[in-house]
């Protein structure tokens, strides 16, 4: 006698609390219709303050020159590009979740995709600040755009990885934004329909592009989502690949490494998921969305973290091995400047190794994967580690390269470099706070799609049936239809 | 009324129906003429206007306003002046008693660059850093601008003359000057003295060569300094003399010395240079073998060497030095007549012994040439001492001070200052408010040399003329004019000068020719003559040497930096910012000490890698107190290998008074006070660490070992090179074998297509054997290319802008000062044919010219700095701040929180100082990258010239500034595609030494180096490292070996 199985028992419900459709709507839209909490105000004010400090720091830098940062003739990039790559990396999880997981039909993505995508967009916005403001003459930044001009015309240099960055990042940003917004449309319409105040009706009316929920709308919406998912999928891989080209195509020992593209992409997904964890753990708590962002979600994402963290670890070790095996004395020296404890920057290398390679291994234990506090702590640790990864790659490679005469000093950031970095946190969280106030942080419509199959009440209904043996079930139902 | 034709009846009748039909014929209204649109608030035309206006407004707003400066054209163009075309005037650099024949480049009425005069038989167009920088002194903001009395301006020169006439009143005067080599000036002085009976002329040189003069009168009966013929000296033994950097006449010596240091591969030989010294001087850094001893042992070393060459027992020196002396003596005797021993000592007895050595080894009359004495150092310590005593005793009523500054550089400056107060009338002709002038009542500033007429005679018959290259900028007057006036001569100096030379040269033509060429010299070199030695004085000298008392535990050497010299040009930011060749430090003087002393005194063990890493890059250096007798000074300490264990060294020339100029403020401390009796060696000093005190020293280079990276610099022993002159070539070929070998490396080293390079292809070759590190090229580059001065604060932040720098690497065991070997490598943009900087620029701001130049387009650059990161030679420089005031943002030079632009930077941006800028070279604004351009403005000029004359380009048409400045002709530049050019010849004939730095990267540089060959028994560090090349240990050995900093 075999038992009937609609779904594996290991699959937990993705929406807990036996929700009805209406309850779902209530739960998710409540924060939008409520007045913001005290906590929200405090967070928002801090974010805006950070943003202002960032703007001030950048203003000083633009006014007095890049000399306001502690870079020099040997170390031409420091915190600026480190932060750039770090933010771009963080901006990888959203699209991965929404695009690749959509194509793979991973139902659990619906709980987290909206917030993750928003995070992606904000992270890419933050990332974009760095290559722009690190320019010596930022008022000439438009030179990187290939457009017909009266200066010759002078064209951009299509050989330059920095130019590829311009295209890669802007494309990624555009597609992510469209994808995110397309997903928002039905939800915005829901908010509009529930709105009682005139301005809310107006605002959400405009934002929802006249969505009525007709079948035609849904059909087009689904097609658009698929097309955008198709477009985004290669982008997830290409963006960080191209960012890695900034280093890989150079001749600086420690940068010139063919392993960079996969290594960077894995690292990006790794740090992106860590950031999603950080944000969602807070969001679900503050907005009381524990029923929608469940332990199951957290655990699944922790699994991604342990996977990508291990890939990154393998990459680190491969790199180290090749520096010895490759017999290139310059590369060997560059890596020696990382691992050798007597060198000035070894500490940063070991922070990176500790945070990125060792710490995720704890996630092999299910208990730890499902421990919220531990997950939160780890998510911070991973992003610290990933920041150091970029710092190690950038600074410890160039501070001592080919000519020993140009070997440079310990580089420590100036107040404006730190200010700029904090400012991007300000930008990120200002955007995120506004987002959480004005937009549904969970994809309402999509949750409803899966509610029937993955909601707790459905599972409960099914439990009885699943306990029936097949024969019994067949026997019982044979009469129903006269077969 | 004209006839009306109609086409149909409708038209004829013009009925209502017809009108309607006509109106309806074209049913559609043109959209933009419809009522709705033209009635709208913004009709189409207005809309276009608005778009146009707002686009234009946005464009104007975006293109930030650039401050306008008006240029006023000539109403009447002066004859012989073509705007934009430079004129060249032969003249002579005179700074104190230093004399170098030059050619001044004058552009639109202002001198902007100094070149050496190639017609000079002595310097052959060579210059020094100070000569190159002297043009900036002309535009120094600290120059005095008018005659003064009691600190107030005197209305006119005549009024000043009257005032002085009253003050002196015909009494005896003393004229205090540096050594004067000018015939006419000496004549004028003689006449002047004649007018004021009882007067005298005292010559005083801040750095004294008195002992040398005294010794020569004792040994040879002549109070002159002979010519030292380095070009004929196969064995050179220098006892502490920095003859390539600061001793006597370094430009001439560099030139002579270089002759026997260059290698002819067909006939390999080179001179052998031994250096006995206590600190690592620039000359010592170039020596084949060095032996260190305490400064107090200088006499003993000289005496021992005399013993050795005369076959007597060598004693009184350490075993190491003894071994060296035996070796040196053998070498000298083996090369009788072509050895040369010199000493920088200001001890008469030591110089007498050196004379005896030169006599014993046959140098007297061969490399020591008495027929052509050097006339530029004639100051005697005794005369100065007498003068000070006379002043103190009230026996001097009037003192005229010209171009000397005893209140600063006299060892007993306090005594001089006190004595000066007792002189009734003191007139200073100094050009700035220096330490002496600020104590003086009457001040009549003299012209800068570029504003002056004159003549110099550095050796008999070797005359170099001076002529003004610009109208005097200020109300100043030449000394000669003043003296003529004050002695009642109606002639102005120019007329006097001209009369003299027209008469001497037999006519106007001769005079004009002399002014045009700048130099007059004997047609045939005078025969080298010897003077017989007074042997009896030698024993006496040896006797008194042995009575020199032993030094204390620590001893001190005072030295002149090859770049800054005696401090006369101390307000010159170009000189202050050029790193010292040995320490690579800028803007300050400091105490140099050995690693052993560093460990003992500072607690810094540079053999420990962590400590050395920290010490070398951390600009905060510990401060030590140096005390000689009751005089003391606090200075930061640098650890430099190659310094005798318990000896410290401090450079003179720093620590000028505030009024001397804005750049000198805070730059070091004055240590002339330690040079007791003019002796730069001090045998007993107390030195202690000042706990907790730190002082920032700005260094252009912090790491000193080349870590066994033989791809960067290559050196070989002479012996090995003789055995196998193609070793380097073979090694290179072996290394490049997998990519086509030497032959095809440029084609096969890359998967990309190979392009032919027809036409001109510029290339440069730098001979490491004849680069002595002096820095003349660095300053020349700065002057030619308007390279910005960034100030000490910015050098500290690694923001220096030098397009050309001289990398200095040490090797050897830091614990053994004698084992330290130094190599200098000028590093500039290598103009790679496969340049890594070019393909990474997103906006193509740097690209390759068809002539092989890697060019920077400043107005295209957006400042991503990727090119600088990707440059393996790290020669690209970024404008971190608005150093030049060329930026379009106003008020952006007053950084508050981060970074600081020193006053020296603001001084360089003064309208007066900016007159020195080369109009052919863009002044770079903030936020762009810059780097060596191979002086492209000169290349363009040279090409145009050749084209206008319808001939092919020759080597003479286009020379880079660095090449031109080098006294040793270490740099060769030209068109590689021309098989007859100098560069092609050099590359062809030096195949065995030729290499490209980091050749294996396939960046294909257009600059090659010629490996350094050491005429030495050992090659420290490199060989071991080379053998283990590629392993961590290889680097480790080298690293351990040379962990110096500073």
Interface residues (C-beta under 8 A of the other chain):
Chain A: X60 X63 X64 X65 X66 X67 X68 X69 X70 X71 X72 X73 X74 X75 X76 X77 X131 X134 X135 X136 X137 X138 X139 X140 X141 X143 X144 X154 X155 X156 X157 X159 X160 X161 X162 X163 X165 X166 X246 X249 X250 X251 X252 X327 X329 X332 X333 X336 X342 X343 X344 X398 X400 X401 X402 X403 X404 X405 X406 X407 X408 X409 X410 X414 X415 X416
Chain B: X62 X64 X609 X610 X613 X614 X617 X618 X619 X701 X702 X703 X704 X705 X706 X707 X709 X712 X794 X797 X798 X799 X800 X805 X807 X808 X809 X825 X827 X836 X839 X840 X841 X842 X843 X844 X860 X861 X862 X863 X864 X865 X866 X868 X869 X870 X872 X873 X874 X876 X877 X878 X879 X880 X881 X882 X889 X892 X895 X897 X898 X899 X925 X926 X927 X928 X929 X997 X998 X1001 X1003 X1029 X1030 X1031 X1032 X1034 X1035
